[in-house]
Amino acid sequence: MLRALLLTLAVEVPLYTAALTLLRLAGAWRAAALAVLVNLVTHPALWLFLAPHPSAARLWSAEAVATAIEAAILIKAINRDKTVLAVIAVGANASSLAIGLLAAQ
């Protein structure tokens, strides 16, 4: 789980930070802190859900819920451009999922 969390952070923190700062939704430090926060909230729960019975269906549903929670946290913290924040969450999570799946092969 720790290895997966570190990979997720390595992928998502730069993506969240770049997107949030380039779109002027947050400063770099706040964007990075939010990126770490959303992943520390969702990643352990995702792994606890998947661990007993890993399957593709459970993975996709867990990722969808984690992405929605991350978007909700960003929306609550930033309170601007809700659709853009949701799209950023989808992009960051899709990227880390794709890289995680490639790394697992």
C-alpha positions as CSV (number, residue, x, y, z in Angstrom):
1,M,0.0,0.0,0.0
2,L,2.8,2.4,0.8
3,R,4.4,1.9,-2.6
4,A,1.1,2.6,-4.3
5,L,0.6,5.7,-2.2
6,L,4.0,7.0,-3.1
7,L,3.4,6.4,-6.8
8,T,0.0,8.1,-6.6
9,L,1.6,11.1,-4.9
10,A,4.4,11.2,-7.4
11,V,1.9,11.4,-10.2
12,E,-0.9,13.4,-8.7
13,V,0.8,16.1,-6.7
14,P,2.6,17.6,-9.7
15,L,-0.6,17.4,-11.8
16,Y,-2.8,19.0,-9.1
17,T,-0.2,21.6,-8.3
18,A,0.4,22.6,-12.0
19,A,-3.3,22.7,-12.8
20,L,-4.4,24.7,-9.7
21,T,-1.6,27.2,-10.0
22,L,-1.7,27.7,-13.8
23,L,-5.5,28.3,-13.6
24,R,-4.8,30.6,-10.6
25,L,-7.1,28.6,-8.3
26,A,-4.4,28.3,-5.6
27,G,-0.9,29.2,-4.9
28,A,1.8,26.5,-5.4
29,W,2.2,25.5,-1.8
30,R,-1.5,25.4,-1.1
31,A,-2.1,23.4,-4.3
32,A,0.6,20.9,-3.3
33,A,-0.8,20.6,0.2
34,L,-4.3,20.1,-1.1
35,A,-3.0,17.4,-3.5
36,V,-1.4,15.5,-0.6
37,L,-4.5,16.0,1.6
38,V,-7.0,14.6,-0.9
39,N,-4.8,11.5,-1.5
40,L,-4.2,10.9,2.2
41,V,-8.0,11.0,2.6
42,T,-8.9,8.7,-0.3
43,H,-6.0,6.4,-0.8
44,P,-6.2,4.3,2.4
45,A,-9.9,3.9,2.1
46,L,-9.5,2.8,-1.5
47,W,-7.0,0.1,-0.5
48,L,-9.1,-1.1,2.4
49,F,-12.0,-1.5,0.1
50,L,-10.0,-3.3,-2.6
51,A,-7.8,-5.5,-0.4
52,P,-10.3,-8.2,0.6
53,H,-11.7,-8.9,-2.9
54,P,-9.7,-7.2,-5.6
55,S,-11.5,-7.1,-9.0
56,A,-11.7,-4.8,-12.0
57,A,-15.3,-3.9,-11.1
58,R,-14.3,-2.9,-7.5
59,L,-11.3,-1.0,-8.8
60,W,-13.4,1.1,-11.1
61,S,-16.1,1.8,-8.6
62,A,-13.5,2.7,-5.9
63,E,-11.6,5.0,-8.2
64,A,-14.9,6.8,-9.2
65,V,-15.8,7.3,-5.5
66,A,-12.2,8.4,-4.7
67,T,-12.2,10.9,-7.6
68,A,-15.6,12.3,-6.5
69,I,-14.4,12.7,-2.9
70,E,-11.2,14.4,-4.1
71,A,-13.2,16.8,-6.2
72,A,-15.5,17.5,-3.3
73,I,-12.6,18.4,-1.0
74,L,-11.1,20.7,-3.7
75,I,-14.5,22.4,-4.2
76,K,-14.9,22.9,-0.5
77,A,-11.4,24.2,0.0
78,I,-11.2,26.4,-3.1
79,N,-14.9,27.2,-3.6
80,R,-14.4,28.4,-7.2
81,D,-14.9,26.9,-10.7
82,K,-16.5,23.6,-9.4
83,T,-16.6,22.0,-12.9
84,V,-12.9,22.8,-13.5
85,L,-12.0,21.4,-10.1
86,A,-13.9,18.2,-10.9
87,V,-12.2,17.9,-14.2
88,I,-8.8,18.4,-12.6
89,A,-9.6,15.6,-10.1
90,V,-10.7,13.3,-12.9
91,G,-7.5,14.0,-14.9
92,A,-5.2,13.5,-11.9
93,N,-6.9,10.3,-10.8
94,A,-7.0,8.9,-14.4
95,S,-3.3,9.6,-14.8
96,S,-2.3,7.9,-11.6
97,L,-4.6,4.9,-12.2
98,A,-3.1,4.4,-15.7
99,I,0.5,4.7,-14.4
100,G,-0.4,2.4,-11.5
101,L,-1.8,-0.2,-13.8
102,L,1.2,0.0,-16.1
103,A,3.6,-0.4,-13.1
104,A,1.7,-3.4,-11.9
105,Q,2.3,-5.3,-15.1
